[in-house]
C-alpha cells in the first residue's frame, strides 16, 4: 500500500516495533489504533513517546470489535498468531502485515533483510562486504 492517508490501521503490540510502526504510519496519514495487553500504567512512557501523534489506544486486551473500524491489521514481532483477534481478522478477509513487510513495499531499492536472535552483526558485515565487492560504492 503506497497511500496511507485515511487508512485505518490496527497495530497489536506496543513494544519497540509497534511504537515505531505507529509513528511511521501516523506520519504518513494513517488513522492508527495501537492495542496492547498491558495497562495504561504499564505503558505510560510508550504513550508519552507518541503523544504528538493522533493515535488511539486500546489497552488491557484486544477486543474483536476493534476490527469493525480497521482496514489492515499489523502485528508486532512478539504477538502470537493464535490470538482470537488475528483469527477473526483473517476470517473477515482483512489484510495482515507487519513493519518489515511495509518497509519492503515502500523502499524503492533492492533490499536484504537480516533478522534473527543471534548472528546479525556478523551476517550483516559479511553481506555488506560481498555487496561492496560485487557492486563497489553502489552497495
C-alpha positions in Angstrom: 0.0 0.0 0.0 1.5 3.3 -1.0 -1.2 5.7 0.1 -1.8 5.5 3.8 -3.8 8.7 4.0 -7.0 7.9 6.0 -6.4 4.1 6.1 -7.5 2.7 9.4 -4.6 0.5 10.8 -4.8 -1.6 14.0 -1.4 -2.5 15.4 -1.2 -5.3 18.0 1.7 -4.8 20.4 3.1 -1.6 21.8 6.7 -2.5 22.2 9.5 -1.1 20.0 8.2 -2.5 16.7 4.6 -1.4 17.3 5.6 2.1 18.5 7.9 2.7 15.5 5.3 1.4 13.1 2.6 3.6 14.7 4.8 6.6 14.5 5.6 6.0 10.8 2.0 5.2 9.8 0.7 8.3 11.6 3.3 10.5 9.9 2.0 9.1 6.6 -1.6 9.9 7.2 -3.0 6.6 8.6 -5.5 6.5 11.4 -3.7 4.3 13.9 -5.1 2.3 16.8 -2.5 0.7 19.0 -3.6 -2.2 21.1 -1.7 -4.0 23.8 -2.5 -6.4 26.6 -0.7 -4.2 29.2 -2.4 -1.5 31.2 -2.3 2.3 30.8 0.0 2.5 33.9 2.4 0.0 32.3 2.5 1.9 29.0 2.8 5.4 30.3 6.2 6.1 28.8 5.2 4.5 25.5 2.0 6.6 25.3 4.0 9.7 26.1 6.5 9.0 23.4 3.7 9.1 20.8 1.8 12.0 22.4 2.4 14.3 19.5 0.7 11.9 17.1 -3.1 11.2 16.6 -3.1 7.6 17.9 -6.0 5.8 19.6 -5.1 3.3 22.3 -6.9 0.1 23.3 -5.2 -1.3 26.4 -5.7 -4.4 28.6 -6.7 -6.7 25.7 -7.6 -7.0 22.1 -11.4 -6.8 21.8 -12.7 -8.1 18.5 -14.8 -5.0 17.9 -11.6 -3.1 17.1 -11.8 -4.9 13.7 -15.1 -3.1 12.9 -13.2 0.1 12.1 -10.0 -1.4 10.7 -8.7 -1.6 7.1 -5.5 -3.5 8.0 -4.1 -5.4 11.0 -0.4 -5.2 11.7 1.3 -7.5 14.2 4.4 -6.7 16.2 7.0 -9.5 16.4 6.1 -11.0 19.8 2.3 -11.1 19.1 1.2 -14.8 18.7 -0.7 -15.6 15.5 -3.0 -17.7 17.7 -4.8 -14.7 19.2 -8.6 -14.7 18.6 -8.4 -11.2 17.0 -5.9 -12.5 14.4 -8.1 -15.4 13.5 -11.1 -13.1 13.3 -9.2 -10.6 11.1 -8.3 -13.5 8.7 -11.9 -14.7 8.7 -13.1 -11.2 7.8 -10.5 -11.0 5.0 -8.6 -8.1 6.5 -5.0 -7.7 5.2 -2.4 -8.8 7.8 1.0 -7.1 7.8 4.0 -6.1 9.9 6.7 -3.4 10.0 9.1 -5.5 7.8 6.6 -6.1 5.1 5.5 -2.5 4.9 9.2 -1.4 4.8 9.8 -3.8 1.9 6.8 -2.5 0.0 7.8 1.1 0.5 11.6 1.1 0.0 12.5 1.9 -3.7 15.6 -0.2 -3.9 16.7 -3.8 -3.7 17.0 -4.7 0.0 18.5 -7.5 2.0 16.8 -8.1 5.4 18.8 -9.7 8.1 16.8 -10.8 11.2 17.1 -13.3 14.0 18.1 -13.6 17.6 21.8 -14.2 17.1 24.5 -13.5 14.5 23.0 -10.4 12.8 26.1 -8.3 13.2 28.4 -11.0 11.7 26.0 -11.7 8.9 25.5 -8.0 8.1 29.2 -7.5 8.0 29.7 -10.4 5.6 26.8 -9.5 3.4 28.0 -5.9 3.3 31.5 -6.9 2.2 30.0 -9.2 -0.5 27.8 -6.4 -1.8 30.7 -4.0 -1.8 33.0 -6.5 -3.7 30.2 -7.1 -6.3 28.9 -3.5 -6.7 31.6 -1.2 -5.3 30.3 2.1 -3.8 26.8 1.4 -5.1 26.3 -1.1 -2.3 
